[in-house]
């Protein structure tokens, strides 16, 4: 059984504050490496759920109650370590360590800002949900079942207090996040009533301990149900808007995206790119028109013409009951293409499992990747696929037209190979734990979007104009994601205008557009990371191709780029350029 480590808050608060500057770069780098190791260990004590998701399981028995004392503990940790960073002279640190310092500093400042200014714990009830942490403990085989259940039993103790604190924290929630919290917490009950019950049946724990875990589990379910009833009965005549507002949005963009560009600069790029994509799509549609609409007059309005062509091609799709199986069948095809073109090494020892999206994750995105952390070298990567079960015919048809036979392939490139799955495998192997743990979403999502274009450039889809047209539609999706997110949260874009952007300018189906409106109502800034990262990565690649000329090797560039973990693109670019000098 794993030993559970405990550190005192005094150690956390005091580490490194009185450190003296060393005179040599070697000493400074050695000292900083020691600091990083201690920092990560202390971070895991403060955030045990996050630690577990990264494959670090020494604190699996801990569930913090989200009260004022916990906020104080987080702030003490952040401020103490921000102070510690001042003891290091950037001039004496290696490039890799400079980057790690910047990323640690960003994380710590983000913690302080989130607690003192963002204050989402007051208005986002969906931020309180324990089901995911417990589900991971039950379903991931990182330790023996008995050891996992033993820790789970201890973790269960604080669940009632957790939800009581949540009730006290909530002051003026949004309608949208309240509804999401109700849906996801109710969905998460199955973790305790089904998954845990089945796991206890398989366990060889003593009967007495099994009984105790079952009792605590029932209390946890009662606490979840009580929280749901609290939310349902909550009187909130003047709910907070889900819109973040310009000031909070700009700061969140800065912390979360970590781009070399400001939000306003990327918005201008996105608007220009939308116009460019419309032009390319119009050119392809004109060429394809005689093939699909022989004898029919071509609309004079280019956007209308593109829409008709996309609608025609979107009729080719899988059936609802074969959506997941179609995804599973495409994975080995992508692997074979990568090998044939020698684009990047795919480690066959790292499993990718396609599964139905768990209920506790439902309601935000239709497809996602759940990857093991850098400590969990043998864990499965899960490709979560939203279920169409229970959907009416019209809604299912709309969704499947959106994810037609062309788009479904691009989706699999993005989510799986060589997109998220591949990038996260490399990130977990990065020698810099900081770059893997504190990665930028713009690098992670940007890489996935970049691979979509790269694969088609290398010949995937046989350069068929139909595939390119659908790729441009898909790329328009990332582009308009940015425009949508920024416009909704900082410019009060209405739902009507948002749906017009998505359906008439991004050519999305109504169901997809409605789902995206729901997503932008529940998240902030996250939708920006796709286009931002893609732009930075693609531009950097083209810069390197120009610099290296005939010496440029795509496979080498891919593997080198990914070797820096999930660091912000601006830092990876800097490090790779320095190496070439």
SVG drawing of the C-alpha trace seen along z (x, -y; Angstrom):
<svg xmlns="http://www.w3.org/2000/svg" viewBox="-37 -46 67 57">
<polyline fill="none" stroke="black" stroke-width="0.4" points="0.0,0.0 1.3,-3.4 2.6,-5.6 0.6,-8.8 2.9,-11.8 2.0,-14.9 3.8,-18.3 3.1,-21.1 1.8,-24.5 4.8,-26.0 7.1,-24.2 5.0,-25.2 5.0,-28.8 8.6,-29.0 10.4,-27.1 13.0,-29.1 12.0,-32.5 15.4,-33.2 17.4,-31.6 20.6,-33.6 21.6,-34.2 24.5,-32.1 27.4,-33.5 27.6,-30.9 25.1,-29.8 25.8,-26.2 24.9,-26.7 21.8,-28.6 20.6,-25.9 21.2,-23.2 19.4,-25.3 16.5,-25.9 16.2,-22.2 16.0,-21.5 13.4,-24.2 11.3,-22.7 11.2,-19.3 10.1,-20.7 7.6,-23.0 5.9,-20.2 5.7,-18.1 4.1,-20.9 1.7,-21.7 0.4,-18.2 -0.3,-18.4 -2.4,-21.5 -4.1,-20.0 -4.4,-16.2 -7.1,-15.7 -4.9,-17.3 -2.0,-15.2 -4.0,-12.0 -5.0,-13.0 -1.3,-13.3 -0.5,-9.9 0.9,-11.0 -1.0,-9.1 0.6,-9.9 -2.3,-12.1 -5.2,-10.0 -6.8,-9.8 -7.2,-13.6 -10.2,-15.7 -10.0,-19.3 -13.1,-21.2 -13.4,-24.3 -13.8,-26.8 -12.0,-30.0 -9.2,-28.0 -8.5,-26.2 -8.4,-29.5 -5.9,-30.8 -3.8,-27.6 -3.7,-28.1 -2.8,-31.8 0.0,-31.1 1.4,-28.5 1.3,-30.8 2.7,-33.9 5.5,-32.0 6.7,-30.5 6.4,-33.8 8.7,-35.2 11.0,-32.2 11.3,-32.8 12.8,-36.2 15.9,-34.5 16.9,-33.3 18.8,-35.5 17.4,-34.9 20.9,-35.7 22.3,-32.7 19.6,-30.2 19.6,-28.0 17.1,-28.6 15.1,-25.6 15.1,-26.7 14.1,-30.3 11.1,-28.9 10.2,-26.7 10.5,-29.8 8.1,-31.8 5.6,-28.9 5.7,-28.5 5.3,-32.2 2.3,-32.2 0.7,-29.4 1.1,-31.0 -0.1,-34.4 -3.1,-32.7 -4.0,-31.1 -3.9,-34.4 -5.9,-36.1 -8.5,-33.3 -9.2,-33.5 -9.0,-37.2 -10.6,-38.5 -12.2,-35.8 -14.0,-34.2 -15.8,-31.6 -16.5,-29.6 -19.2,-32.1 -21.0,-32.0 -20.2,-28.6 -21.9,-25.8 -20.6,-23.3 -17.1,-23.8 -18.1,-21.6 -18.2,-18.0 -16.3,-15.1 -17.5,-12.3 -14.7,-12.6 -11.9,-12.1 -13.6,-9.0 -14.3,-7.6 -10.6,-7.8 -9.6,-6.0 -12.0,-3.2 -11.4,-2.7 -7.6,-3.4 -5.4,-0.4 -2.4,-2.4 -2.4,-0.4 -4.1,2.7 -7.9,2.4 -7.7,2.9 -5.2,0.1 -7.2,-2.3 -10.4,-1.5 -8.6,-1.9 -7.6,-5.5 -11.0,-6.1 -12.6,-5.2 -10.6,-7.8 -11.2,-10.4 -15.0,-9.8 -15.0,-11.2 -15.0,-14.8 -17.6,-14.6 -20.5,-15.8 -18.4,-18.8 -17.3,-19.5 -20.8,-20.0 -21.8,-22.0 -19.0,-24.4 -20.1,-24.6 -23.5,-25.7 -22.0,-28.4 -19.7,-29.7 -22.4,-30.2 -23.7,-33.8 -25.0,-34.8 -24.7,-31.9 -25.4,-32.0 -28.4,-30.2 -26.3,-28.3 -23.7,-27.0 -26.4,-26.1 -28.1,-23.9 -24.8,-22.3 -24.0,-21.6 -27.4,-19.8 -26.9,-17.7 -23.3,-16.7 -23.7,-16.0 -26.8,-13.8 -24.9,-12.0 -22.0,-11.4 -24.1,-9.5 -23.7,-6.4 -20.0,-6.4 -21.0,-5.6 -24.1,-3.5 -22.7,-1.4 -19.0,-1.6 -18.0,-1.6 -20.5,1.1 -19.1,3.4 -15.5,2.6 -16.3,3.5 -17.7,6.9 -14.4,7.6 -12.3,6.4 -10.6,8.6 -10.7,5.9 -11.9,7.0 -15.7,7.1 -15.7,4.4 -13.8,2.0 -16.1,2.7 -19.1,1.9 -17.5,-1.3 -16.8,-2.4 -20.3,-1.6 -21.7,-3.6 -19.5,-6.6 -20.5,-6.2 -24.2,-6.5 -23.5,-9.6 -21.6,-11.0 -24.6,-10.3 -26.9,-12.0 -24.6,-15.0 -24.7,-15.2 -28.5,-14.9 -28.7,-17.6 -26.5,-19.9 -28.7,-19.3 -31.8,-20.1 -30.2,-23.2 -29.5,-24.4 -32.9,-23.6 -34.6,-25.5 -32.1,-28.4 -33.9,-31.8 -31.9,-34.0 -33.9,-36.8 -30.9,-38.6 -28.5,-35.9 -25.0,-36.9 -24.4,-37.0 -22.3,-34.1 -20.4,-36.8 -17.0,-37.4 -16.6,-41.0 -13.6,-42.7 -11.3,-43.1 -11.6,-39.6 -11.5,-38.1 -8.2,-39.8 -6.5,-38.6 -7.8,-35.0 -6.6,-35.0 -3.2,-36.1 -3.0,-33.4 -4.6,-30.5 -3.4,-31.0 0.1,-32.3 0.4,-33.6 2.9,-36.0 -0.2,-37.9 -2.9,-39.8 -6.5,-38.8 -7.2,-41.8 -4.3,-40.9 -5.5,-37.4 -9.1,-38.5 -7.8,-40.7 -6.0,-37.6 -9.1,-35.4 -11.3,-37.9 -8.8,-38.1 -8.4,-34.4 -12.2,-33.9 -12.2,-36.0 -9.3,-34.0 -11.1,-30.7 -14.3,-31.9 -12.3,-32.7 -10.6,-29.3 -13.9,-27.5 -15.7,-29.5 -13.0,-28.5 -13.4,-24.8 -17.2,-25.0 -17.1,-26.6 -15.0,-23.7 -17.2,-21.0 -20.5,-22.5 -20.9,-20.7 -20.2,-17.4 -22.9,-17.7 -25.3,-20.2 -25.3,-19.5 -27.8,-21.7 -28.5,-23.8 -27.8,-27.5 -25.0,-28.5 -26.0,-31.0 -24.5,-34.5 -23.9,-34.8 -20.7,-32.9 -21.6,-32.0 -24.9,-30.5 -23.0,-28.5 -20.6,-27.2 -23.4,-26.3 -25.2,-24.3 -22.1,-22.4 -21.3,-21.6 -24.9,-20.5 -24.7,-18.1 -21.5,-16.5 -22.7,-16.4 -25.4,-13.9 -22.7,-11.2 -22.4,-10.1 -22.5,-7.1 -25.6,-5.9 -26.2,-6.9 -25.5,-3.4 -22.2,-3.1 -20.7,-6.5 -18.3,-5.2 -17.4,-2.1 -16.6,-4.3 -14.1,-6.2 -12.5,-3.0 -12.0,-1.8 -10.3,-5.0 -7.6,-5.0 -5.4,-2.2 -5.8,-3.9 -4.3,-7.1 -1.4,-5.2 -0.6,-3.5 -0.6,-6.8 1.8,-8.4 4.2,-5.4 4.0,-5.5 4.8,-9.2 7.3,-9.1 5.7,-12.1 6.3,-11.3 7.0,-8.3 3.9,-6.7 4.7,-4.6 2.7,-1.3 3.1,-0.6 0.8,-3.5 -2.8,-2.3 -5.6,-4.5 -9.1,-3.4 -12.2,-4.7 -15.1,-4.8 -18.5,-6.3 -18.2,-9.7 -18.8,-9.2 -21.9,-10.8 -20.0,-13.1 -18.3,-14.7 -21.3,-15.2 -22.8,-18.5 -19.8,-20.5 -18.0,-18.9 -18.9,-15.9 -15.4,-14.4 -12.4,-14.7 -9.2,-13.0 -8.5,-11.9 -4.8,-11.2 -2.6,-9.8 -0.2,-12.2 3.6,-12.1 3.8,-9.9 1.5,-7.3 3.6,-5.8 1.4,-2.8 -2.0,-4.3 -4.6,-4.3 -5.5,-7.3 -9.2,-7.5 -11.0,-8.9 -14.3,-10.0 -17.1,-10.0 -20.5,-11.6 -23.4,-9.2 -26.4,-9.9 -28.6,-7.6 -32.0,-9.1 -31.6,-11.8 -34.6,-12.4 -34.2,-11.7 -33.8,-15.3 -31.2,-16.2 -29.2,-13.1 -29.3,-13.7 -28.1,-17.3 -25.3,-16.1 -24.2,-13.4 -24.3,-15.8 -21.9,-18.0 -19.6,-15.0 -19.9,-13.6 -17.5,-11.1 -15.0,-13.9 -15.2,-15.8 -15.1,-12.6 -11.7,-11.8 -10.4,-15.3 -11.9,-15.0 -9.9,-11.8 -6.7,-13.5 -7.4,-16.3 -8.4,-14.2 -6.2,-11.1 -3.5,-10.7 -1.3,-12.7 -3.3,-15.2 -4.0,-15.2 -3.2,-11.5 0.2,-11.8 1.2,-15.2 0.2,-14.1 2.3,-10.9 5.3,-13.1 4.5,-15.6 4.6,-12.8 8.1,-11.9 9.4,-15.4 12.5,-15.7 10.9,-18.9 8.1,-18.0 7.1,-21.6 6.5,-21.8 4.3,-18.7 2.3,-19.7 1.9,-23.4 1.3,-23.3 -0.5,-25.9 -3.8,-25.0 -2.9,-27.0 0.0,-24.6 -2.1,-21.5 -5.1,-22.5 -3.0,-24.4 -1.0,-21.3 -4.1,-19.3 -5.4,-21.9 -2.0,-22.2 -2.0,-18.4 -5.3,-18.6 -3.7,-20.9 -0.4,-19.1 -2.0,-15.7 -3.8,-17.0 -0.7,-18.8 1.1,-15.4 -1.6,-13.8 -4.2,-12.4 -7.5,-12.2 -5.7,-12.0 -6.0,-15.8 -9.6,-15.4 -11.3,-18.8 -14.2,-17.5 -11.8,-16.7 -10.1,-20.1 -13.4,-21.9 -14.5,-20.1 -11.1,-20.8 -11.5,-24.5 -15.0,-24.3 -13.4,-22.6 -10.6,-25.1 -13.2,-27.8 -14.7,-26.3 -11.5,-27.0 -11.3,-30.5 -14.9,-31.3 -14.5,-29.7 -12.1,-32.6 -14.4,-35.2 -17.4,-33.8 -15.7,-33.5 -14.2,-36.9 -17.3,-38.6 -19.7,-36.9 -17.7,-37.6 -16.4,-41.1 -18.8,-42.6 -22.1,-41.1 -22.8,-39.2 -26.4,-37.9 -27.4,-34.3 -29.0,-35.3 -25.8,-36.9 -23.7,-34.0 -25.9,-31.4 -25.7,-33.5 -21.9,-33.5 -21.8,-29.8 -24.4,-28.7 -24.2,-31.2 -20.5,-32.1 -19.0,-28.9 -21.6,-26.6 -22.3,-24.6 -25.4,-22.6 -28.0,-24.0 -27.4,-21.3 -23.6,-22.0 -24.3,-25.8 -26.7,-25.4 -24.1,-23.1 -21.4,-25.7 -23.6,-28.5 -24.0,-26.3 -20.3,-25.8 -19.4,-29.5 -22.0,-30.1 -20.3,-27.6 -16.6,-28.3 -14.4,-31.3 -11.3,-31.7 -10.9,-27.9 -12.4,-28.3 -9.6,-30.7 -6.8,-28.3 -7.4,-26.4 -6.8,-29.2 -4.2,-31.0 -2.0,-28.0 -2.5,-26.8 -1.5,-30.2 1.7,-30.3 2.7,-26.7 2.1,-26.9 3.9,-30.2 6.8,-28.9 7.1,-25.8 7.1,-27.9 9.7,-30.2 12.0,-27.1 11.4,-25.7 12.6,-29.0 15.6,-29.2 16.8,-25.6 15.9,-25.1 16.8,-21.6 18.0,-20.7 14.5,-20.9 13.0,-17.5 9.4,-17.5 9.6,-14.4 12.6,-15.8 10.9,-19.2 7.7,-17.5 9.6,-15.4 11.8,-18.2 8.8,-20.5 6.9,-18.0 10.0,-17.2 9.4,-20.4 6.2,-19.1 3.2,-21.4 5.1,-24.6 3.7,-27.8 4.6,-28.0 6.4,-31.3 8.9,-29.5 9.3,-26.4 10.0,-28.7 12.6,-30.6 14.4,-27.4 14.4,-25.8 15.8,-29.0 18.5,-29.3 19.5,-25.7 20.0,-26.4 22.4,-29.3"/>
</svg>
